[in-house]
Amino acid sequence: MLAEIITIGDEILIGQITDTNSVFIAKELNKIGVQVYQITSVQDQGQHILNALEDAKNRVDIVLLTGGLGPTKDDITKKTFLEYFQDTLIENPVVLQNIKDIFSKYLQKAPLPSNLEQAMVPSKAIVLQNPIGTAPGMWLEKDNTVFVSMPGVPIEMRKLITDHVLPRIKTQFDRPFIYHKTLLTYGKGESEIQEIIAPWEDQLPTDIKLAYLPSLGRVRLRLSSSSSNEQTLKNDVDAQMSVLNELLSDISIGYEDQTSIQDQISVKLQKQHCFLSVVESCTGGAIAGEITILQGASSYYKGGMIAYATQIKTDVLGVDAALIEKHSVVSLPVAEAMAVKSNIVFDTQYAIATTGVAGPKTTESSARVGTVCIAIASPRGVFSEEFNFGNSRERVIKKATNKAFEMLLKEISKN
């Protein structure tokens, strides 16, 4: 079964907002065996929307639209639906009452006429009630294709997908089972990985697809398949994934949706009854942010410092100024000193330290743009490595963050 997602709004096409709706919808459809064939974004322009609807009808079974259902003049999805389905508007009393209740309870004022007009819906539509917004969802059919229109507000769209759209799809359509399993790896690029697993990949059954999903310093390997028999499907994919995991055992950290490198660090630190601290220069708090976003981080993470300026490294953190003078602020000895001092200042057993030149210009150091020194201090001592992550500031920071976690996990795993 195939679906297409259409997002409506100039704000998406000019880059003013990020289309998170399509990501959510695609994931939820995949869970129930619906394959997304295409994602399309169109302008707030009637003919453009009409063309997109007709094109989608000719290639998929269900079309899901978000956006353009608000009370203002640029919200034209409902008007375009009337033209496409050759329909007229009728007032839905349940939607009307919902609008009045929302304005009374949350806004303490009467709705405007434009708000009340949102209770006017196409007569051919099955109305999908939206309890947290004024615009309802609409379910219509044409030439054996289902069209579902939903508000573009993410929280409202998600409520409609979960409460109405997915249950209706499951009731109305026979769907195969789709199963994905993704292995998380770090430390090797996709070309290196491909060389290692080539013999296994060559004998992979044709109904199981392998995808390489590289990011900065990490590669995800996804196996995907579909079948009418759910248990056989999972058994076949899991068996192949077990072989893949064994082939890459030195760089694999587990499966997506089950673990992450930060999760692994969390578990190991707590098992060892140890604490972590971080001192960051060039990464500017990115490492600490990745740690503290996890629930329960306080059970193993004590704190960190952004020692961005050299003076902070010496006056606050306590790094010897003579060491910096001798080796430069971006150097392995300075990174190691920062990590050691972090353990002292925060009374921790493990520490990460970064110092480098994220770019685009270099100032206090003679090191090339992209140079990053990362140090890990542990109960066994301190060690460091120097890298060059290129000349893109964003990429340098992200790569340095990922590499720091990789180094820390390896060190913690020695216990």
N, C-alpha and C positions, 0 to 999 in steps of 0.2 A: 504494500500500500504506500502510495506516494503523497507527499504534502508539499505545499509551497507557502512560505511566509512572506507577506508583503507589509512593509512598514511605510506609513504615509506621513510625510512632513518635511518641509524645506529645512527644518532645523537639523535633521539628520544629514541631509545632502551637503550642507555647508559646514558640517563638522562642529556645529554648536553643541550637540549632545551626542553621546555614544549610544549606539543601538544595543542595549542590554536585553531588550525584550526578545529579540530573535534567538539569543543564546539560551534564555530560559525555555522558550517554547520548543526549540530543537531538542534540548535535553529531555524535556518531559515527553515529547512525542516518541523519542527513541526508546524510552522506557517501556512503552506499550506497543512496540513493534511497528511504528510508523516512521518511514524513512523520509527525511527532508530532501527533496530533489533540488530545490532552489530557494534562495533568499533574495528578495527584490526590494529596493527602496525607490519610492516615487515621490514626485512633487505634490504639493497641495493644488493640483490642477486636474479638472474633471476628465478631460480626454486622456490624460496620462494614466489616471486610475482605471478608466474604462478599458484601455488597451491592456493594462496589466492583468485585469480580471479575465479578459477574454483569452489572453495568451496562456494564463495559468490553467484555465478550464480545459485547454486542449492537451495538457501534459500531466495533470495530477488528479487525485481523487478528492482532496480537501485543500481548501485555500484559507489560510488564517491571516487576517488583517489586524493591524493595530494602528491607532491614531486617527485624528480627524473627526472625532465624535463630540467635541466640546461645544459650548454655547456661542462661540464667536463666528464671524463671517468666514474666516479662513478654514473652518472645520466643515468640510464638504463631503465627507465619506457617505453620510446617510443620504444626502441629495443625489450623489452619484449612484448609490445602490438603487434608488427609485428608478432612475433612468435605465440602469442595466437590467433590472428585473421587471421593468414596465409595471411599476406598482404605485400605490398611493399611501399616504400616511393616515394612521388612526391613533387615537389617544389610548395609551395603556394605563388604566387606573392604578395598577400596582406600582408602576414606575413613577407616576405622578405623586402618589402618596409618599414614596420613598424620598423623592426630591424635597417635598415639604418637610418631612421628618428630619432630614439632614440639615436643612437650613434652620429649623426651629431648635434642634438639639445642640448643634455644634457652632452655628454662626449667629444664633439669636437674632435673626432678622428674616424678613419675608423674601422668597426667591423673586428674581426679576422675571419678566415675561420670557426672556431668552433662555433662562434656566428651565422654566416650565415647558418650553417647546421641546426639551429633550425627552419628554414623555410621549411625543409623537413618533411612532415607529412604523416601518413598512408593514402593510397588512398581511403579507405573506411570510413574515418573519416569526420564528420561534424566539421569544424574548428571553434572554438570559439575565436574570435579576442581579444587579450590582449593589450589594448592601453597603458598600463603603464609598460609593461615588454616584453622581447624578446621571451618568450616561450608561444605559444598559448595553449588554452584548446582544448581538443578533445572529441567528442561525438561519440561513436560507439555502435552497437547493435549486440548481439549474442544470439540465442535461446530465444528470447523474453525478454532478460535482457539488460538494458541500462548500458553502462560503460562510465563514464565521468572522464577524467584525467585533472588535473589542476596543476599549479605550486605550490610549497610549500611555497613560499613567501606570508605571510598572506595578505598583501594589494592587491596583484595581485589575489589571490584566491577569496577574498571577492568581488572584482570587477566582476570577472567572474560569481560567484554565483548569484550576484544581477542582472547583466545585461543580462546574457545568460541562466544559468542553471535553475533557478527558473521559468522564463517565459516559457521555453521549457517543463518543467515538468508539469506545469499547463495546457499547451495546449495539451499535449500528453496523460495525464493520468486523469482518473476520481478518485477523492480523497474524503474521508470523511472529515468532519470538526473535528478537535481535539481542545479541550478547556481545559486549565489549569487555576486554580486560586489558589493563594498561600497566606495564612495568616501568618503574621509575629508576633511572640510572644517572650517575654523575661521574665526571672525571675523564670521559672519553667522548670524542665527536662521533657523528653518525657514520662517517667514512670508516673510522677505526672499528666501530661496532659491526658494520656490514661485513668487513673482512673476517671478523671472528665468527659470525653466525651464518656465513654464506652457504656452507653445506646443509645446514638445517633449513635455511630459508628455501633452498632449491627443492627440497622434498616436502614442503608445506602443502597440505591438501588444498586443492583449488578453491574450495568453498570457504576457506579461512584466509582472510586478508591481513597482511602486516603493514602497518604504517609507522614511519619514523617521524617523530614530532620533536624536533630540536628546539632548544631555547638556549639562553646564555649559560654555558657550562653544564647543561643537563640535556639528556635526551629521554623522551618517553617513547616506549614501544608498545603500540596498541594492536591487539589481535581482535578481529571482528568477524562475525558470521551470523547467519540467520537460518531458522529451521522451524518446521511446524511442531517439532518435538523438543520441548524446552530442556529436559534433563539430558538427552543425548547431545544437544547443542553445547550445554555447559561442560559436560564431561570431555567432549572433543577439544574445546578451546582451552580448558584448564590443563589438559594433558600436554598440549603443545606449549602452553605458557610455562609449565614446570620445567620442560627441557630448556626453554629459552632462559629462564631464571638461573638454571644451573650453569649454562654456558657463560653467563655474565655475572656470576656470583660475586666477583671481586668489585663490581661497580653497581650492583643492584641494591636498592634500599627498601623494596617492597612494592606494593601495588597502589595505584591511584585510588582515591576515595577510601583507602584503608590506612594510609600512613603518608608521611612526608619526612624530609630530612630533619626538619625541626621537631617533628613528633619523635623521631628516633633519638635525637639528642635529649629531649625531655625525659623519655623513658629511662635511658641509660644514666643520666645524671641523678634522677630520683632513686634509682636502684642502688647507686653508689653512695647515696646520701651526700652528694656534692652540689656546690653552687657555682654559677657562672656569672661573670661580669664582662663588660665590653668597653673598650676605649676606641673611639673612632675618630679619624681625621678625615680622609678623603671620602669615606662613605657617609659621613654626615648624619648618622642615626639610622641608616637603612637597615643595618643588622639588628639593632635593638628593636626596631619596628617589626621585623619579621618574627622576633622572639615573643614580644608582648602581645601580638595579635592572637596568640593561642590562649585559650582558657586555661587557667591554673598555672600560668608562667611564674607566678610569685613563689611557687613551691621549689623552684630551682634557679631562678634568676634574681639576683640582688639589685642590680642597677648598672648604669653605664655613664660614660662621659663623652661628650663631643669635644675633643681637644683639638679644635680646628687650627687655631693660631699656635705658632711655636711658643709664644709666651705662656699659653695655657699648659702646654706640655711640660714646661719647666717649672713655672711658678705654682701651678695647681696640682698637676699630676706628680711632679717631683723628678722628672727625667733630668739627668745631668746635662747642663748646657754645654759643657766641654765635649760630651759625647756627640751632641748635635753638631757642634762646630767642627769636629774631626771627621765625621762620617756623612753629614748632611741630614736634614730633617727627614728626607725620604731615603731610608736605608734600613738594612736588616738589623743592625745593632740598635737603632732607635726603636724600630717596631718591637723588638724583643724587650727592650727596657720598658716600653709602654705596657706591654702585656704583664710583665712582672709587677710593675707598680700598680696595675689594676687589681691584681690579686691581693696586694697589700692594702690598698685604699678601701676596697669593698669587702675584704675578708672572705675571699672565695678561693676555690681550689682550681678552677679553670677560668681562663680569660682569653678573649680575642682582642687583637689590636690591629688597626690598619693605618697606614700612612702612605700617601701617594699623590699623584698629579692627575686629577680627573679631567683637567683641560677646560676650555680649549687652549689656555695659555699656562705656562709655568712661571712661578714667581719666586718663592723662597728657596727652591731647590733647582739644581742643574739637571735633574732627572728628566728624561723625555716624557712628554704627555702620554698618559696611559700606564705609566709605571706605578705599580702598587706593591708595597711590602706588607705581608700579612704574617703575624706572629701568633702562636698559641702557647700559652703558659699553662702547665699542668703539674700535678704532684711529681711527675718524672723529670721536670725541668722546663725549658723553653726552646722552641725551634721556630724557624721562619722560612718563608720562601718569597722570592721576588718574581713578579709577573709583568707582562705588558699586555694590556687589554684593549689596545687600539686608541683611536682619537675621538671617539664619541663619548661625551661626558656621561650620558645616561647608561650606555652600555658598559662603561668602565665601572660605574658604581654597582650596577646589577651583577656583572661578572665577579667583581671583588666580593660582593655579599655572598654569592653562591659558593665561591671558592673557599671563603672563610668557614662556612658551615661544613663543607666537604672535609677540610683539614681538621676541624674540631671533632667531627664524628669519627674519623679515623683514629684520632688520639684517644678519645673516650673509649672506643671499642677495644683498645689494648688491654683494658682491665677485665 
